[in-house]
Amino acid sequence: MKLNPYVAGVRSELLTVAEAGGDAALELAERLTSPLEAAIRLTLLQALSAAAEEITAEMAPGSVEVRLRGADPEFVVAVPASAAPGPAAETAAEERSASVSQVQLPSAPEDGDGQMVRINLRLPAHLKSRVEEAADALGFSVNTWLVRAAAAALENEARRPRQPRNTMTTGQSLSGWAR
């Protein structure tokens, strides 16, 4: 997607508005348009990224990403494979990730703050490979798979009744906290 026509459109509109203010305003607008170009591009990229996040939330298990190559962004759309895998692969995928594939994406909290946030996650290489394989087997993006895995873990934790910890076990070992 080329951003140049949009940046040029904003520049043209700014100059048109400045003409109404006279020669001094037009001269000032012409001097400001070059420095504003970077800010306009950044704002457009932020708007495209926010739109991609909203679309991804709506089309789960598919996803939309905005990638910047050079000066222009491009969209990458990942949709689940429509062809069903063979029975053995399907069974193995269900066994590995049944709770992940069945969990619904978490809804926005009641306070209305359902904004998406970005985090950095560091994984050992062997775990990253397994996550990618599991996500691919279900036709999910890695991001969607991780969101669903976190939601499933929290859902399972909420369902599990809290049991008091025994501070003593049989034999000579102790468990618990000490000061």
NORVEN-V429526 format. One record per backbone hydrogen bond with DSSP energy under -0.5 kcal/mol. NH is the residue of the N-H (numbers start at 1). CO is the residue of the C=O. E is the energy in kcal/mol with one decimal. If there is no record, write none. Layout:
nh=[NH	NH]
co=[CO	CO]
e=[E	E]
This chain:
nh=[6	7	8	9	10	11	12	13	14	15	16	17	18	19	20	20	21	22	26	27	28	29	30	31	32	33	34	35	36	37	37	38	39	40	41	42	43	44	45	46	47	48	49	50	51	52	53	54	55	56	57	58	59	62	63	65	67	67	69	69	70	72	74	76	78	78	79	90	91	92	93	94	95	96	97	98	101	102	103	112	114	123	127	128	129	130	131	132	133	134	135	136	137	138	139	139	140	141	145	146	147	148	149	150	151	152	153	154	155	156	157	158	159	160	169	173	175]
co=[3	3	4	5	6	7	8	9	10	11	12	13	14	15	16	17	18	19	22	23	24	25	26	27	28	29	30	31	32	33	34	34	35	36	37	38	39	40	41	42	43	44	45	46	47	48	49	50	51	52	53	54	55	59	78	76	65	74	67	72	68	69	67	65	63	76	77	86	87	88	89	90	91	92	93	94	97	98	99	109	112	121	124	124	125	126	127	128	129	130	131	132	133	134	135	136	135	61	141	142	143	144	145	146	147	148	149	150	151	152	153	154	155	156	173	170	167]
e=[-0.6	-2.4	-2.8	-1.8	-2.1	-2.3	-2.6	-2.3	-2.5	-2.3	-2.2	-2.3	-2.3	-1.5	-0.6	-0.9	-1.4	-1.2	-2.1	-2.5	-2.2	-2.6	-2.2	-1.8	-1.8	-1.5	-0.6	-0.6	-2.0	-1.0	-0.8	-0.5	-0.7	-2.6	-2.4	-2.4	-2.3	-2.5	-2.4	-2.3	-2.2	-2.4	-2.5	-2.4	-2.2	-2.4	-2.2	-2.1	-2.5	-2.5	-2.1	-1.5	-2.1	-2.5	-2.6	-2.5	-0.5	-3.1	-0.7	-2.0	-0.5	-1.3	-2.6	-2.6	-3.0	-0.5	-0.6	-2.4	-2.4	-2.2	-2.3	-2.2	-2.4	-2.3	-2.3	-1.1	-2.7	-1.6	-1.2	-1.8	-1.5	-0.6	-0.5	-2.4	-2.1	-1.6	-2.4	-2.6	-2.3	-2.5	-2.7	-2.5	-2.4	-1.2	-0.7	-0.8	-3.0	-0.8	-2.5	-2.7	-2.5	-2.5	-2.6	-2.5	-2.4	-2.7	-2.4	-2.3	-2.5	-2.8	-2.2	-2.2	-1.6	-1.6	-1.1	-0.6	-1.6]
